[in-house]
Structures are given as structure tokens and as C-alpha cells.
Amino acid sequence: MRKGMKWAVSFMAAGLLLAGLTACGNSDNKDNSAGSASSKFASIEQLKKDGKVRIGVFADKPPFGYVDADGKNQGFDVYIAKRFAKDLLGDESKAEFVLVDAASRVAYLESNKVDIIMANFTVTDERKEKVDFANPYMKLSFGIVSPDSAPVTSIDQLKEKGQKLIVAKGTTAETYFTKEYPDIELLKFDQYTEIFAALKDGRGAAIANDNTELIAWAKSNPGFTVSIPAFGGQDTIAPAVAKGNTELLNWINTELETIGKEQFIHQAYNDTLNEVYGEGYTDELVVEGGKVE
């Protein structure tokens, strides 16, 4: 099956799976609701005793986090998360994947529904007040995708009457445009499947999001182009844990340094992203060893 068709099936599956959000990609995840009863996070010793680590990932954001046609979690973030589980608990299958959307990532850590967020989580000062970020494994910037028939090549175009910019709730793109361009009308949705559907049916003029996401989507959707490939400076993507969970945070940082010695993040890129972006984007996207050069 072609890559684009696989992702199309994945988006359909994600629409059903995200209805519950606490569903697990590889198991029934029945006990996730129990975590919400207490905000106290588990120690590494407790994780080992339980034999699982709950990791929040996307279901609808290929190639970073998505559910494939067989109902299994796949993508760049998931690939790295499995390695975390293997090195922490001895078996990658002990990663219990919890499906999140962009707006729920902080809340899932705060309510102890997950131990780690690995859902393409951009580091920001605002988010640092609520969660603790580990060192990064990826870098990126904002981009804008629009139809070939009506390309948006300048942000100023979006200030024109009748123009709407589509964003996903809880993303840095929403925060950026709310703060920097309050005169641009935003059309907001909870899920990534919704923002792309809104662009396709003409409810908005363009989508603003991480450029990595948009490049991947445009390549598998003829008729759309990343018309503004980069703006707003450089950001980083990193794992996150609950505020104050220093033990797990330190473990992740050490793990990133350790796997960096074997160029593991480069391997993750080659196995999950290279088909989309090609080798030319490796240095622009990959952060190895938790350190941005």
C-alpha cells in the first residue's frame, strides 16, 4: 500500500480512536482512568513493579505519531518512545500508548494519566510553567500550507477580509498568531484530522503548524503546497514529564545522551522520516544526544 494511502487509513482510524483518547494503541488501557484520581506520579521503581510506562502519543499526526491500518502505533515519536520503554523496563512492548490531542497534553501529565508525553511537544516558556521538559530530540519552525490554486505566500495576506487561518487548539501556532497577529481570524479545531479537512473543503485559506508536519502532509496531498516553509524562529521538540518528576526527567536526559552515542535519533529519522523528507533534512531536524548544535 502506498504511504499516502496508509496515512489516509490511519486518519480514519484515528478519528474513531480519539473519541475516547484514553484508549491504548496496543492494549485495552482500561486502567488509565485510575490515574486521574491522583496527581502523584510514579517512581521508576514503581514503573518497574507495574511493568509498564504510559506514554502519551498522537494518533493522527503522521509521520510523528499515528495509528496504522492494523491499529498499531507508529511514527518518529513512537519509535523513540519504544526505545525508552525497552531501556527502562527491558521490553519495548511495556510502553502503554495513550492517545492524546494537542490541547490535552499538559492535562494528561497533570492528572497522572500518562508518565511521559512524546507527542511532538514543542518546548515553550508557558508550558515550562506546567510541565518539565527533558532535553530535545528534534528542532523545527512554523510553516503555512495552502492550496496551489490560492497560495498564501505572505502572512499579510491573511489579514485581508474573509481570510481565515486554520490552527489546532493547544499548539504553539495558535499561541503565536493569537499574540503576534491578533487581527488574523483563527479557525480552531481539536484534532489534526479536522484542520486538514477544513482546508480541503475551503473553510480556511491556509493552515499554520509545525513546518515538519505540513511538509509531510503536502507531499501526500496533491494540490497543496507549503507556501511559507519557515517563520517565527527555531523551536525544539522534547519529551515532557509531570512538574517535579525529577527522577524520570533525569533518566530521560541520561537516556538521550546514551542513545546519542549510537546515533539512535538518526536511525529513528531514517526509519520513519527519511521517506517523507529525504536525507537533506536530517541536519535541520535531528537533535542527537539531547543537545542542539
N, C-alpha and C positions, 0 to 999 in steps of 0.2 A: 504494500500500500504506500502511496506517495506520502511524503512528510506533511504536505498541506492537508491531505485528506485525513491523516491520522489526527492532526490537531483539530480539524473540524469535528471529528467524532469525540475528541476529548472535550471540546467546548460543550457539546450536547450533554455528555455525561456529567460534566461539572455543574451544569445548571440544575440537575437533579440532586447531585450530592451536596451542593452548597445550601440546599433548603434546610438541612439540619446543622451544618457547619461543625458539629461535634462528631460527625461520622468519621470513621477511620478508613484510610485508603487501603490498609492491608489487614484490618480486623474489624470486629463489630464495634470496638471502642465504647462499650456500654458503660464503663465506669468514669467517663470524663466528667459527667455532671457532679460526681462526688467531689472533684477538685474544687468546684466553685464554693463549696461550703466553708473552705478555709483559704486564707491568703498566704499561709505559711508554706514556703517552698521546701521541697525535699532535699536532704543532703545527698551527696554522692553515694554514701554508704546505703542510704535508703533506696536510691535508684537501683543499686546493685541487688539489694534484697528483693525489690519488686520485680527485677528482671526486665525493666522497660524504661525508656526515656521518651516522654511525649514531646514531639516536635511539630510546631505549627508551620504548615506549608500552604502554598496556593494550590488550588485545583484547576484554575482557569488562566494561568499565565505562562504558556509555553514560550520559549524553551526552558524557563526557570523553575516552574512548578506547575504540574498539570497531571490529570488522571488520564491514562491511556485507554484504548479501546477494550482492554482486558480488566479495567478497573484498578490498575496499579499506579502508584505514584511514580512520576518520572520528572526529569529536569535537572538543571545545574545545581540548584539549591538542595534538591533531594539527594543527588549524588554525593554531595559533601556531607549532608546530614547522616547518610548511611555509614560513612566512614567514621563519623563521630560516635555513632552507636556501637560500631564494631570495636573501636579502640577503648571506649568507656565500659562496655558491657560484654565484649567478647564475641558479639554476633550482630551483624547489621540488621537482622530481622527483628531485633529487640527495639528498633525505632518504631514507635507507635505514632503514625502520622495523623495529625489533627488538622482538618481543613479550616482555613481562615480566609477572610477577605481583608482588604487593605485597612478598613476602618476598625476592625476588631482586634488587630494585632496587639496593641497595648493592653486592651481589656482582658485578653486571654492570659497574658502574663500576670496582670494584677489580680485576677480571680483564680489563679493557680490551675487553669485548665490545660496549660502547657508548661513544660520546663524550659524550652528553648524556642525562639522564633527564628525560622530560617525561610522567611517569605519575602525575599528580595527587599529587605528592610533598609531603607536609606537612613543614615545617621544624621540627625538634626539636633540642635541645641534644645528645642522644645521637647523632643522625645527623650532626650537625656535626663530631663527632669522627672520622668515617669518610669523609665526602664534603664538598665545598664547594658551598654553595648560592648561587645568584645571587639577585638581588632578586626579590620576589614579583610574581605577576600575578593572584592570587586570594586571598580570605580566606574563612574558614568556621569552623564549630564542630562538635561532636559532636551526633548525634541518635540516636533509637531508633525503629525501626519494629516494629509488632506487628499481629496480626490484629484486625480490627474485633470479632470475637467474643470476644476476650480481651485487651483493650488493656492495655499496660503503661504506666501514667501516672506511675509513681514508681520510681526506681532501687531503693528499699527493697523493692519487690515481688519483685525478682529474688533477694533474699536468702532467700526462702521455700523450703522443702524441695521438691525436684523441679523447680525452675525452672532453666533453662539459658539463658545469653546467648550468642548466636552472633556470632563475630567472624572476620575474615580474618587469617591469620597475617602478621606483619610490619607491621601497621597501627598507627597511634597509638591506635586504640581498644583494641586488645589490650594495649598498654603501659599505658594509662590505667587500665583495670579491674584488671589484674594488680597495679598499685601501689596504687591508691586503694581498691579493693574486692576484696581477696584472698579474701573469703568468698563471692563470687559465682562459681558454676561456669561456666566458659567452654567452649563447644563451638567448636573451631577448625578452619578449612579453608584450603587454599592459594589457591583461586580464588573469585572473586566469584559465579560461576555456582553454586558449591557452597553458599555461605551462603544464597542465596535459595531454593535447592531445599530446604535443611534447614528453613527457616522455613515453606515451603509444606506440607511433609509432617509438620510438627509435632514435629520433633526438638528444637526450641528454642522458648522463649517469645517471643523478640524478637531483633533484630539491632541491634548498636551499630556505627556507622560515621560517616563524614563526613555531616553533615546534607544537603549538596548531593546526594550520591549517593542517599540514602534518599528524599528528596522526589521525585526523578526516577523512581525505581523504583516508589514507591507510586502515583504518578499513572497509571502504565501497568499497574498490577496491582490491579484492584478487590478489595476485601475486606481490604486492608491500609492502615494509616494511620501517619503519622509522629506517634506518640503523645507523644513528648518531642522537640520540634523543636530545642532548643538547650540545651547544658550544657557545662561544662568550660572555658569561656573561649573566646577567639578565637585561631585559628591562621592561618597563611598557607601557600599553595602556591607553589612556586618551581621553576625548573629546577635541576638539580644536575650537577656535573662531578666527575671524579676529584680526590681530595685533592691539592692542589698544582698543579692545572692553571689557573694564574692567567691565562694568556693568553686561553684560551677563556672563562673566567669574566668577565674584564673586557670581552670582546667582547659577551657576552650582556647584561651590565648596560648597556653603551652602547646596544645594540640596543633594549632595553626602553625606555630613555629616548627614543630616536629615534622609535620607532613610537608611543610615548605621545603625541607631539606631534600625531599624526593620529588619536588616539583609536582605535588599532587593536584594543586588547583589548575595547573596547566593541563594535567591529564583529564581533569573534570571538564575543562573547556573543550579539549579535543574530542571527548566522547559525547558531549551534549550540545555544544555551541558551535563547533567548527563548521558543521554542515550548513548552519544558518549564516554565520558571519565571515567564515573563512579565516585563514591564518593571519591575514592583515590586521585583524582587530585584537589579536592576543595581547600585545603590549599595552594597548589602550584600555583593555577591560580587566585583565587579570592582576590581582594583588597576591603575591606569594609570600608566605611566612608571616602574614599579618601586618606587613609594612609597605606603605605606599612610597615608591621611589620617586 
